[in-house]
Amino acid sequence: MLACYLRLICAGFRRYATYRQAVLAGTATNVVFGFMRCAVLLTVFTASARVAGYDPSRTVTFVWIGQGLLAVVLIWGNTDFGQRVRNGDVAVDLLRPIDLQVALLAEDLGRAGFALLTRFTGPLLIGLAFFDLTLPRSGLRWVAFAVSMLLAVLVSFAIRFLLNLVAFWLLDWRGVVTLYGAVNGVLAGLVIPIAFFPGWARAAIWATPFPAILQAPIDIAIDRGSVLPLLGHQLAWAATLLAAGRFVLARAVRTLVIQGG
């Protein structure tokens, strides 16, 4: 069974590797927005050399790592699985002798692996060429960053899986996914660092799973905050949301009506 899931990971990698023009276009877009975001955020330091624990170097690093992680964690969400629910193809998925949630997760890990090699490294190399980035200075910090990225993908997948399960009850679940993309961009730490928010807002945001998707791995990379609490936050939300996905899927299957019985 493990070999089957490994093949699904490879299949997910190969599937997204076929869209080379889309990769180039997406990378170019990320790079352009990276320069724009750097220009905007660096204006914060016109009156002060340090804001909320960030200096210019950490701020531009925040931008470029964030731009690179966008495709890795698929921050805007997707509707592929929900579409299979809507058109009935999920019935075939449920008949296969594999765990549906684990199978989808395996494919998503393959997708994330390809994005890591292409959509992440491209913007980061551009950032290194034009800015003084603050990157991990030790091997342990790089390992922690790698683990954090994996947990970020797990949290993101778990949320996207739950959102697509809404298709079992709603005829059009895409509005929910679109709303999630709008909220996630702010609360995950894409628009501005969460540290720039007022204290009460920071506490409220960190009580949600959203920072585990972007802000936590970025903080680990730029050596801002303790590693273990950040990884613990991600691990707790990954386990909770994946468990919630299994529960909701079990309830959703009971509502499934297939033509003929």
Buried (B, 14 or more C-beta within 10 A) or exposed (E): EEEBBEEBBBEBBEEBBEEEEEBEEBBEBBBEBBBEBBEEBBEBBEEEEEBBEBBBBBBBBBBBBBBBBBBBBBBBBBBEBBBBBBEEEBBEBEEEEEBBBBBBBBBBBBBBBBBBBBBBEBBBEBBEEBBEBBBBEEEEBBEBBBBBBBBBBBBBBBBBBBBBBBBBEEEEBBEBBEEBBEEBBBBBBBBBBBBBBEEEEBEEBBEEBBBBBBBBBBBBBBBBBEBEEBBEBBBBBBBEBBEBBBEBBEEBBEEEEEEEE
